[in-house]
Amino acid sequence: MIEGPAALRALMADIGPRWASDLPGHSQQVKDAYAPLLAAAPKDGIAVTRDVAYGPHARHRLDLFRPVGTSRAPVVAFVHGGAFVRGDKRTSTEIYDNVLYWFARQGFVGANIEYRLAPEAPYPEGALDVASAMAWLHGRVAEFGGDPARMYLIGHSAGGTHVAGYTLDPGLRPGACHARAIVLVSARLEADQSPANPNAPGVRAYFGDDISRYAARSPMRLADRPGMPVLIALAEFENPLLDVYALGFAHRLAAAGGRAPRVVQMRGHNHMSIMAHFNSGEEALGREIVGFFGALPDSV
């Protein structure tokens, strides 16, 4: 359940049941509501390096967040959402910086990754950009106090699609997978053109006009590939069908591995607030993720 100021809790409760009726408008309301809380959030002791190039394109950029004086710290890389056709690593002045500030305050080096968008960069270019960013981090993050042997990857919404593709499909990366575990937050794990999907145009822009190819391109097909630890997080009030797909993905992971993955539903949250709340004083999801990483052998 959302913690924090009563007015913020009340607003999220009011927006929640109506979330899908106006995704852009409600998303902006959430950003505006969290903005003052995040602006006042702790940031001391965190050094930020902006717009580091990991590739040749203007959107091949990442921001690095590191606790001052840290050395060989675990690394959390974050990949933003945006329905494949919009979004960037700073969707507002505070979001998504807030995610990496929070992890840096927990002793991680944080990397906030931007990538190319559809239709300029259709499937599988998003996953390939994540691969390029992770390869850059593996080779260079030690210069910023990070440990390249302990890198973890979080993807939100469309970013979760790219994270799943990069980590679970060897055909979507030119080299080794440098992530030890992944967190898929409100991720699009099935491509569709359902009338219930308000972001169907973005799905088509990325996955293509041939709907018959969607099943072979969706992360859902990758859920039976063992070996990668996965945490799935979803909001109580999701973009239509994303929660259904998340549970379907979890079921397939469980059937393939003989053990259910960790699944967290954030009560009271919506598709945007599930990320906007980081560094706001509410820590339930952050602690769940840190605990997930920490339970891995030789991890944090």
Phi, psi and omega in degrees: 000145180296130173260174174110194185305141183300323181295323179291317177300318181295320180295316179297323178293325179287317181290322191315299183296341181258005189310309188288348183284341180202077184301311180297316182294315180290325177299317178294322176301317180296313179301315181295322182292321181278341188307309182294325179294318181287326178297328181268000184289156181298131177223358182298144176081006180247120176269134182242129175245119189263149166054049174282129182280128173249359180195183188278337184284154180299334179266002173278071184224151174216154175252141181245135181238121182222138173296132182301130177086001183285156178212134179055040179278151173298157187240132171245121174255138184239137179239118186287169176257195180144025176057028175076343188242357182207179178097158175204181185290347174228086181290342169209179182303325185256332184253122019254015174309322186303325181295314184283328173300317182297314180293323177297324178293340178268003177101008177267155161273128182254141176233125181253110192261131171255154184213167180289154185246157171282154004276354179301321184235082181283177178312134004255031191296329178299314178296323179293325176293320175299320178300317179296317180296318180291325176295319177298313180299318180300323182275337190234349188293336178300330178295340181251017176090006182265159179257109182295346178274352181229072180246134182235153190229130179240132176233134179251130174059238178299329176299327176293326175300314182291322178297314180297317179298314181299315188277328190259346181240103180302337179288347181256020174213144183281345183217210183290156171276124184260007178263134178274338179197159180229153174235121180255109185253116179049041188278150171274107184254358176219126174280136180209166171236037181296142174301338179280351184267106181290345179256022179303323177299322178292321176299316180295320180299325182272311186274346175104171183280340183274096184295336180296344181265356186297317182299323181283350181249349184280147175302335182306325181292345185265357187291345180266013180261110186283168170114329181262118175297132185229132167248133179248126177238138179219155179271156174298322182247094187258162164302141187309131175081345182296323178291323177297315179294323179299316180290325175296319178296316179298319179298317180294320176300316181296316181296322182285323186261351181073016180203135182291138173287167177285126180234130182235125171255124181270099181295139179085351182259159175241184187300331178266317184293340178297336173256326184296336186282347180300138180068018179260358185109342175268130190230008187301310182291318178302315180294324177298317181292315179298321177295322177298312178298317184292339180280349179284147179300135176052047185262249188279000000 
